[in-house]
Amino acid sequence: MKVAVYPGTFDPVTNGHLDILKQALNVFDQVVVVVAQNIGKHPMFTVKERVEMFQLAVENLARVEILASEGLTVNQAIKLNAQAIVRGIRSISDLENESNMAMMNRDLAPSIITVSFFPSETLKHISSSFIKEIFKFGGDISSHVPGPALEAFLEKGK
């Protein structure tokens, strides 16, 4: 069975994330989404809230599991017997960052490959950071996030 790990902060999960996930499901038998704490960012939602949000967003998709991160992605991939790490690339700047991360992961775990997917043209501008900022200033995010994420935002308030 071909297993991939799809790591990210997912604060919140967006339609762009779901697009990448669905592409990965066309290649892999199972995709394990790993929701990271990411100490370099200041998340709006707790890891537990993000895991629950993502679970609700994919409840109609088979072959997907959502877990909270337990350290380095490559170590989690090894623990899960994954063959690959899935990443999304929206722009040239993403490509440079993702390339560096893939090389570091290859150094740490040579048997695990990184597979990158590009979001649909209509979704490539969506980022969790933009979504949070738009919501904070009263903008409409409903076309950029799945229903469970929108509900989570409305519950949190502005």
C-alpha positions as CSV (number, residue, x, y, z in Angstrom):
1,M,0.0,0.0,0.0
2,K,1.3,3.4,-1.0
3,V,1.0,5.8,1.9
4,A,1.8,9.6,1.9
5,V,2.0,12.1,4.7
6,Y,0.6,15.6,4.0
7,P,2.0,17.9,6.7
8,G,1.0,21.5,7.4
9,T,-0.2,23.9,10.0
10,F,-3.7,24.1,8.3
11,D,-4.7,27.2,10.3
12,P,-7.3,26.9,8.9
13,V,-7.8,24.2,6.3
14,T,-8.6,25.9,3.0
15,N,-10.1,24.7,-0.3
16,G,-6.5,24.8,-1.7
17,H,-5.4,22.3,0.9
18,L,-8.3,20.0,0.0
19,D,-7.4,20.4,-3.7
20,I,-3.9,19.2,-3.0
21,L,-5.2,16.3,-0.8
22,K,-7.6,15.1,-3.6
23,Q,-4.7,15.1,-6.1
24,A,-2.6,13.1,-3.7
25,L,-5.5,10.6,-3.3
26,N,-5.2,10.0,-7.1
27,V,-1.6,8.8,-6.5
28,F,-1.6,7.2,-3.1
29,D,-3.7,4.5,-1.4
30,Q,-3.8,6.5,1.8
31,V,-3.0,10.0,2.8
32,V,-2.3,10.9,6.4
33,V,-2.8,14.6,7.1
34,V,-0.4,15.7,9.9
35,V,-1.4,18.9,11.6
36,A,1.6,20.6,13.0
37,Q,2.0,23.0,15.9
38,N,4.5,25.1,13.9
39,I,6.2,27.2,16.6
40,G,7.2,29.8,14.0
41,K,3.6,30.8,13.5
42,H,0.9,32.1,15.8
43,P,-2.1,30.0,15.0
44,M,-5.6,31.2,15.5
45,F,-6.8,27.6,16.3
46,T,-5.4,25.0,18.6
47,V,-3.9,21.8,17.1
48,K,-7.0,19.9,18.4
49,E,-9.4,22.4,16.8
50,R,-7.5,22.2,13.5
51,V,-7.5,18.4,13.5
52,E,-11.3,18.4,14.2
53,M,-11.9,21.0,11.5
54,F,-9.9,19.0,8.9
55,Q,-11.7,15.7,10.0
56,L,-15.1,17.4,9.4
57,A,-13.9,18.8,6.1
58,V,-12.9,15.4,4.7
59,E,-15.6,13.2,6.3
60,N,-16.9,12.2,2.8
61,L,-13.4,11.3,1.6
62,A,-12.1,7.7,2.0
63,R,-8.5,6.8,2.6
64,V,-7.7,9.9,4.6
65,E,-6.6,10.0,8.2
66,I,-6.0,13.2,10.2
67,L,-3.4,13.3,13.1
68,A,-1.7,15.8,15.3
69,S,2.0,16.2,14.6
70,E,4.5,14.4,16.8
71,G,7.8,16.1,16.0
72,L,9.6,16.0,12.6
73,T,7.6,15.1,9.6
74,V,10.1,12.6,8.3
75,N,10.0,10.8,11.7
76,Q,6.2,10.6,11.5
77,A,6.4,9.4,7.9
78,I,8.8,6.6,9.0
79,K,6.5,5.7,11.9
80,L,3.5,5.5,9.6
81,N,5.4,3.5,6.9
82,A,4.8,6.2,4.4
83,Q,6.8,6.3,1.2
84,A,6.2,10.0,0.5
85,I,5.6,13.5,1.9
86,V,3.1,15.5,0.0
87,R,3.5,19.3,-0.4
88,G,1.6,22.0,-2.3
89,I,3.3,24.6,-4.4
90,R,1.4,27.8,-5.2
91,S,4.2,30.1,-6.4
92,I,7.9,30.5,-7.3
93,S,8.7,31.5,-3.7
94,D,6.9,28.3,-2.5
95,L,9.0,26.3,-4.9
96,E,12.3,27.5,-3.4
97,N,11.2,26.9,0.2
98,E,9.7,23.5,-0.6
99,S,12.8,22.5,-2.5
100,N,15.0,23.3,0.5
101,M,12.7,21.4,2.8
102,A,12.6,18.4,0.5
103,M,16.4,18.3,0.4
104,M,16.6,18.4,4.2
105,N,14.0,15.7,4.5
106,R,16.0,13.6,2.0
107,D,19.1,14.0,4.2
108,L,17.1,12.9,7.2
109,A,15.2,10.0,5.6
110,P,16.6,9.1,2.2
111,S,13.9,6.4,1.6
112,I,11.1,9.0,1.8
113,I,10.4,11.1,-1.3
114,T,8.7,14.4,-1.5
115,V,5.9,14.8,-4.1
116,S,4.6,18.2,-4.9
117,F,1.3,19.1,-6.3
118,F,0.1,22.4,-7.8
119,P,-3.4,23.7,-6.8
120,S,-6.0,24.5,-9.4
121,E,-5.6,27.9,-11.0
122,T,-8.7,29.2,-9.1
123,L,-7.2,28.2,-5.8
124,K,-3.5,29.1,-6.0
125,H,-3.9,32.5,-4.4
126,I,-5.5,31.1,-1.3
127,S,-3.4,31.0,1.9
128,S,-4.4,30.5,5.5
129,S,-2.7,33.8,6.4
130,F,-4.8,35.7,3.9
131,I,-8.0,33.9,5.0
132,K,-7.4,34.9,8.7
133,E,-6.7,38.6,7.7
134,I,-9.7,38.8,5.4
135,F,-11.9,37.4,8.2
136,K,-10.4,39.7,10.8
137,F,-11.4,42.7,8.8
138,G,-14.9,41.5,8.0
139,G,-14.3,40.0,4.5
140,D,-16.2,37.1,3.1
141,I,-14.1,33.9,3.3
142,S,-16.9,31.4,2.5
143,S,-15.7,30.6,-1.0
144,H,-12.1,29.9,0.2
145,V,-12.7,27.5,3.1
146,P,-14.8,24.3,3.6
147,G,-17.9,24.6,5.7
148,P,-16.4,23.3,8.9
149,A,-13.6,25.9,8.7
150,L,-16.1,28.7,8.1
151,E,-18.2,27.5,11.1
152,A,-15.0,27.4,13.3
153,F,-14.3,31.0,12.3
154,L,-17.8,32.1,13.1
155,E,-17.6,30.4,16.5
156,K,-14.2,32.1,17.3
157,G,-15.5,35.5,16.3
158,K,-13.5,38.3,15.0
